[in-house]
Amino acid sequence: MCTVKIHEDRLLFSRIADGDEAAFRILYHRYNAVLSVSVRKMLRSEEAAAEVLQEVFLKVWQLRHTLDGIDNPAGWMYTIASNYSLSALRKIAREKIRVEAITHDDIEDNEDMTAAFRVKELQLHIRNAIDQLPASRREVFILNTQEGKSRKEIAAALDISEHTVKNQLVTARKFIREYLEQHTGDYLPVFLIGVLLRIF
């Protein structure tokens, strides 16, 4: 890998270690697509690959305080993605053959399965938080995060101003973040909440 790119990645990791959410967003856009290609080749499933990538980036954020000590950020993320992909493959295989006994692989997969469970748990809390939003705010939030509509498109569809749309989104995101902190103890960037929302 290019030395310059490794240096840039280390700088990103250092910024993320300090809680820089903008750096986390840059890292996501830099690696989501390339990791996705690798994971999809292993799993041959768009949905399973998307779930694995959610786990990978959640893991990056949760381990952010340790990122300064990682020499090869790309290699580190590929390793995590590979481990989670292998875990997903073993899970699929177990479901197909309906193995009831606890196997050696079950024990090895414990950490990866915990990560998958954690993603699902966070998604459930996000869904609960969304359900508690006022109806108009919830509609704006869903149109933006789950249907991918811009503020301008939402304003036109609902016959409200873009300023109102912006305020509704800011308030909704603030409520969801505070809800997650209260119910899970996790502080998550708004951007990561959006990533976790992509599969429900």
HUGIBEL-V615680 format. One line per field, one symbol per residue. psi: psi as a letter, one per 40 degrees, with the letter a starting at -180 (. if undefined). burial: I if it has 24 or more other C-alpha atoms within 12 Angstrom, else O. A space follows every 50 residues. Layout:
psi->???
burial->???
//
This chain:
psi->ihdddddddddddddddeehddddddddddeddddddddddddfhddddd ddddddddddddedeeddehdgddddddddddddddddddddddddefhd ihidddddeddddddddddddddddddddddeiidddddddddddeefii dddddddefiidddddddddddddddddddddeeehhhidddddddedh.
burial->OOOOOOOOIIIIIIIIIOIOIOIIIOIIOOIIOOIIOIIIOIIOOOOIII IIIIIIIIIIIIOIOOIOOIOIIIOIIIOIIIIIIIIIIIIOOOOOOOOO OOOOOOOOIOOIIOIIOIIIOIIIIIIOIIOOIOOIIIIIIIIIIOOOOO IOOIIOOOOOOOOOIOOIIOOIIIIIIIIIOOOOOIIIIIIIIIIIIIIO
//
